Amino acid sequence: MTAPLTIAIDGPSGSGKSSVARAVAQRLGVGYLDTGAMYRALAWWCLAQGIDLEDRLAVAEAAAGYPLELSTDPEHVTVSVGGTDVTRAIREADVTAAVTAVATNRDVRPVLQEAQRRLMAQTAERTGGVVAEGRDITTVVAPDARVRVLLTASEEARLRRRSTELHGSADAAAVEATRDQVVRRDRADSTVSAFTEAAEGVVLVDTSDLDLDESIEAVLDVVATATESER
């Protein structure tokens, strides 16, 4: 029997990894895992429960038991915590401001990384494959994935994309309003995760001059090359 197709995609903010990963999963007919949503959902839960985000052990304890339900269907991505749909709430400003404290908590990361491995395995078994994206996926969570990709892009391109996503515009004012969030978060995340350079065996895909469709095709080409070489 053919082993499930596991694809791991990492990259800095604004590189396009979430949009590309979800579209690749759709095109391949496999599951999709947004690991960043797990950190965001935990941040939302801590805020809702009044847990001090600076209390590293308290947040780690919450990570081990918070009631997360995460859809892995790329056609219908939802996130619920304790029965509450937080799909939109975890993208709001208060959670965005809080998530760095959660994501850089070194007691939290191993807990969620193990949960990510479990979800990847379950999803791949159920659907025949999984595209997982987020920090540490290519190196720590799934170093044995059949396909590992690091998406990158110039800072200018990443700011333009994130500005358009958040503000509906990429004019100078909107880009400047986005700069601190993108640069600051990547700087903080880089203290606990390596996502600026491709590790050995990880394919680098630069999307600076690619639109979304071209970025998707570039990753699909990587997948096709990797799977063809196994035949």
Summary of the structure (lengths in Angstrom):
residues: 231
radius of gyration: 17.0
end to end distance: 13.1
largest distance: 54.3
contacts: 764
relative contact order: 0.20
helix: 54%
strand: 14%
